[in-house]
Amino acid sequence: MANIVIIGTQWGDEGKGKIVDILAEDANCVVRFQGGNNAGHTIVINGKKIILHHIPSGILHEKIKCIIGNGVVIDPEILINKELKNLEKENFKVSQNNLKISKNAHVIMPYHKLIEEGRENCGKILKVGTTKRGIGPAYEDKISRRGIKVKDLIDEKSFSEKLDEILLEKNCLIKFYGFDTLNKNEILEKYLKYGEILKDFIDDTHKILINEEEKGSNIIFEGAQGTLLDIDHGTYPFVTSSNTVSGNVCAGAGFGIKKIDKIIGIVKAYTTRVGMGPFPTELKCKTGDYLRDKGGEYGSTTGRPRRCGWLDLVALKYSANLNNLTEIALTKLDVLDGLDTVKVCVGYKYKGEVFKYFDNDINFLNNIEPVYKEFKGWKNNYSNINNFEKLQKETKDYIKFIEEELNTPITLISTGPDRKSTIFKN
């Protein structure tokens, strides 16, 4: 299997968690390299739903080493009190032997959450519909060199000195947004306790990855969110606060680009988006409601209903090129069951001209009209199908068209949330 990057190709929520979980059966190591607990990766095993936010999806397999890379921002309260405790409750063993956290990953602090909430509450033009988890402000502090790293949580002197300086600024900002200022000693005490709990997990993960690669281990790099939410290449400002594209593996995990063997793009058979921002193929009608209800399109992190629409191949070509995809995993094919017609966007009509390329300029995207190619729908129930030959001709035509347009083979198809509901096409 070698070293594989798994990337979301749309606006996130493509089903990356399930695909990582399946491929992890042949892996030695699974690595998260960006994002924070604004991501929610859902895995279903024998009807039981497991939701992960920071921890890589490979944690559900025994003997797999999972790594939270330096490019991730970590909320220790969520990591400890939700993820680790929930995994323990479901009888999944997590220890320093199978979970490592980069000492250089940055920490989401209480002031980050308050600042983000204050901005969202006050914003009009710049309101972007964030999860209010403090992700953006944590990345801001990282870039401005005012961040708290995971390793600071186990160094009381360094942590205390940094908080003295940081809170001078943050409390002024928090007060501006109408919140009570924060007490340094309360933060220090609480987060040092988190550090005590996590200290055995904290390590030099770059060194671990080098050792794994030298041993010939199979490594999976698990992306969060999707390409169209990338801070540089997405529909800015309606994006996340990190680079979600495959190239960020190198920075977010500390892994050499020449050592990557495959890049698998996860493509949902239709398109969804959470929050604000342009969405060319959005369906504000009964069909959109059908996709949302049948697909269970509600955020695993926030519970927010997702906006739903037809597959957008213009955006997907852009994503395929950015990520240099070598193959595609098509998810939620079963959600399209029962529709008389299935449509695919193949162009954008703008000022009387049809464009075949994706421009991430929101003024352009907000004023285009999608050009669709129609396919005859299929009536079979594909839920839990795991044999490609059992698919109708109409479905195979739909899949073939996607492959040809993206010039990328579809090697895996998901027909339901459970592990067993998977077609290995090649």
N, C-alpha and C positions, 0 to 999 in steps of 0.2 A: 504493500500500500504506500509506503514511503511517507513523505511530508506533504500534507494536504491543507490548503486554506479553504474554509467554508464561509461564504460571503452572502449576505442578503442583497438582492439585486434591485429591490423596489424601495418602498418607504417603510421597510421593516415588517415584522409579523409574518414572514414568509414560511415559517415552520423550520427554522434552522435547528432548534433544539432537538427535534425528532431525528433529523438527518445526522446530526453529530452523534446522538445516542446510538443510532444504528451502526454507523461506520466505526464507532469506538470499540466495537467488538474485536476489531483487528488492530487496534492502536495500543501503544504503550503509554502515550502521554497526550493530554488534551489541554490546550492553552487558550485563555481569554486574553485579548490584547488591547481592548479599548472599551470605552463606555463605562457605565456604572449600574446602579440598581434602578435606573430608568428602563433597563432592558428586562424582559420577562421571557425566559425560555421554558416552554411547557413540554413535558414528556409524559406520555400515557403508557403505563405498563399494566397489562391485565386489567384494564378499566380504571386503574388508580392514577390520578393526575398529580404530577410532581412539578412545582414551579420553582425555577432557579433564577436568581438575579445577578449575583457576582460569580458564583461557582460554576465552572465549566460543566457541560451536560454529561461528560464522561464519568462523573462522580458516581453514577448509578451502576457502574461496572466495577467488579472487584479487580484488584491488582493494576488498576490504571492510575498513573500519577497525573493529578490535575494541578494546573498552575494558573494563578491570577497574576497577569503580567504587570509590568511597570506602567503600561499605558492606561490601566484601569483606574478609576477613582472609586474609593471604597467607603461605604457607610458602615462602620463597624457594628453599630447597633442593629442594623438590618441583617448583616452577615451572621452575627452571633445569635441574636434573639429570634430570628425568623428562619433563615436558611439552615444553619447548623442544627438548631433545635428541631426543626421539621424533619430534616433528614434522619436525625436520631430517633424521632418518633416513628418514622416509617421503616426503622431497622436497617438503614444504610449507614455503614461504619465510615466515619470521617476522622482521620488522625493526621499527624505530621508526616506519616508515611505515604498518604495518598493525596494530600492537599498542601501546596506550597504557595505562599503569598510573597510577591516581590517586595523586598525592603524599600524599593524606590517608588512603589505605587503611592499615589497621593490620597489623603483622607478627606472625606466630606465632613465638614464641621457644622455645628449648630448655626453659626452665623451665615453659612452658605445657603441654608434652607430659608432663613428669614429674608435674606437679601433677594433671593429669587422670587419668593412669594410677594415681597413688596413691589418688585418690578412688574410682576404679572398683574397685581391689583391696580397699580397706577397707570400701567401702559395702555395706550390706545393704538397709535401708529406702530409702535415697536412690540406690541404684545404678540407672542408667538405660540402660546398654548403649551407651555412646558408642563412637566410632571410635578414641578415644585419640589424636586428631590435634592436640589442644591448642586446638580451636576455642572451646570455652566459656570457658576461662581467658583467651584473647586478647580476647574480647568483654568479659569482666569488667574487664580492665585498661583497655579503651577507655572503659567507663562510669565507672570510678573515676578516670579521668584520669591513669593511670599507664602508658599504652600507648606502644609504639614505632611510629612511623609510617614508611611507606616512605621519605619524604623524609629521615628521620634516618639512613638507611643511606648517604647521600651527604654527611653532615655529621658528620665524626669528633668534633669537639668536643662538639656537642650529644648525640650518641649515647653518648659516653664518660661524660659527666656524668649522664645519665639512668640508665645501667647502674649507676653507683656507688650511687645511692640505691635503685633497684629491687631489686638483688641482696641488699641487707641484709635485706629482707623475704622474698624468694623463696627464698634459701638456707635460712632457718629453716624454711620450709614444706616444702621439698624434703627436708631432713634429717628432719623429722617423719614423712614418708612412707617413710623408710628408704633414700633415695637419697644418693649422694655429692653434695656441694655443687659448684656450677659455678664455673669460673674466668673472671673478667671478661675478662682479656686474650685468652683463647682465643675467647670469644664475639665480642669486638670485632673481632679479626683476621678471623675467618670471615665475619661478617656485613658487614664493610666490603668484602670481596671480592665478596660477592653484590651489594652496592650498586654496585660498579664495573661489574659485568656488566649490571646493570639500569638504569643511570643514563640511558641514551638512550631508554628506554621511559617513564620517569617524567615526568609532565606534569600540568598543571591540566586535568583531564578535564571539569570543569564548563564551563570556557570552550570546550573543543572541542565539547561537545554543543550549547551555545548557537549556535556558528558553524554546525554541521551543520543545526540546526533552521532557522536563518535562510536557509540555502541551499536549503531544501526537501527535505533528505535523508530517505530512508526509514530509520527507526531501529527496531531490535528490542531489547527489554529481556528478557533471559533470566533467569528465576528458577531457583533451585536448591532441592532438597528439595521439600516439598509443603505445602499449606495446613494440613493436620492436624498438621504439625510446627512450626507457627508458635509462637514463644515466648509470645505473648499469647493466641492463639486456638486453639492446638492442644491435644493431650491432655497438658497439663502434669502432672508434670515430664518426661514421656517425649516430649520435643520437641528441636528443634535450638536454637541459641543466638541466632538472628536472626529478624526478621520476614520471613516467606516470602510474605506476601500482596501483591497487586498495588499497594496503596497505598504500600508501602515503596520503590517506584521513585523517588518524589520525594526521599526522604531518602538512599537508598543510591546514587543516581546523580547527584542534583542536577538534577532535571528537573521542570518545572512540570506539575501535575496536569491543567490545561486543555489541555495539548498532546498528551495521550494520545487516540488515535482508536479503538483496538480492544484488547480484553483477551481473549485466547484461553486457555481452560482445557484442559489436557491431561488426558484421562480414560482410564485403562487399562480395558479391557473387563471386567476383574475387579479384585480389590483385592489389594495386597500390602503388607507392612510388614516392616522390618528392625529388629531389636533388641526391647527390651521395651516394654510398654505395652498398653492395651486394644485389642482388635481384634474387634468384634462379629460379623463374618461369617467369621472364620477357620475353615478346614476342616482338621481334624486327622484326615484320612482319605485314602483312595486318590485321591479327586478333587483334594484339595489337592496331593498328590504329583504328580498328572498335570499340573496347572497349573504347578507349579514346574519340572518336568523339561522339558515342552514349551516353556514360556516362557523357559527359561534364567534362572530367577529366583535369581540369585546376584549379590551386590553387586559392582559394577564397581570400587569403591574397596577393599573389604575381602575380597571373595570369600565373605562370609557367606550361607548360604541364607536366602531370604526366606520369610516366612510368607505363605500364600496363602489367598484366600477369594473368595466371590461379590461382585459389585458391590453397593456400599452407597449407595443413592440418598438415604437420610436424611442421611448425611454429605456427599454431593455437593450437595444443596440448600443446606446450610449454607455450603459452599465457594463455590458459585455466587453466593450473596448477598454474602458477604464480599468477593469479588473483583470483583463487578459484571461477570460474564462477558458478552461479546457474542456469543461463539461457542465451539464445542467441537471439539477434535481427538481422535477416538477411536482409541486405539492397541491393538495386539496382539489385534485381533479374530480373527486366524487361530488363536490359541492355544485358542479355544473349539471349534474344529473337532472333530467326532467324538463330542461328548457327547450322550447321549440327552436330557438335560434341562439347561437353563441357568436358574439362579435369580437373582433380584434382590431385595435387601432393600428393603422399602417402609415398614417401621415397626419400632419397638422395643417389645416387651412388657415392662412393668416393674410388678411388684406387681399383676398382673391387668389393667392398663390399657395400651392401645396408644398410643404416642407417635409423632408424625410429625416431630418436630423433633430436632435433634442438640444434646445438651448435652455440653460437653467435660469435665464432671466425671467423673473416672475411677471413682469409686465407683458412679456411675450406669451407666457403660458396661460395667463389669465384672459387672454384675448384670442385664443385660437379655437378652431372648431375641429374636433377629431374626425378623421376620415376612416371609415370602418370597412373591413372585409367581413362578410357574413358567412357563417358555417351552419349547416343543418345540425340541430341539437340531437341528443341521444336520450333514450328513455330508460335504458338499463340502470339498475342500481349497482354502482361500482363500489359502494362502501365495503371495505375489507377485501376487495379483489387483489390477488397477488400474482396473477398470470396475465402477461401482455396479450396473449392470443384471445383472451376472453373479452377484450375491448371491441366495441363496434367499429365498423369501417369509418363512420363519421368521426369517432373519437381519435382514431389513428390518423385520419387526415388532419385533424386539428393539431395533433402532436408533431406530425411531419412538417407542417407549415411553420411552426415555431422553430423547429430545428433548422430548416432551410433559411428562414429569415435571419436568424442569429448566427448561422454558420457554426453551430455548436451542437454536439450530440446530447440528447437527453438520455441519460444512462439509468436514472432512478425515478420512479413515479410513486407518489404517496396517495393512497386512496382512503385514508382515515387516520385518526390520531394514534392508534396503537402501533407498536413495532411491527406486528404481523401484517398490517395493512400496507404492504410495500411491494412494488413491482421492480425487480432488477432487470431492466430492459436489455442490457448487454452483460 
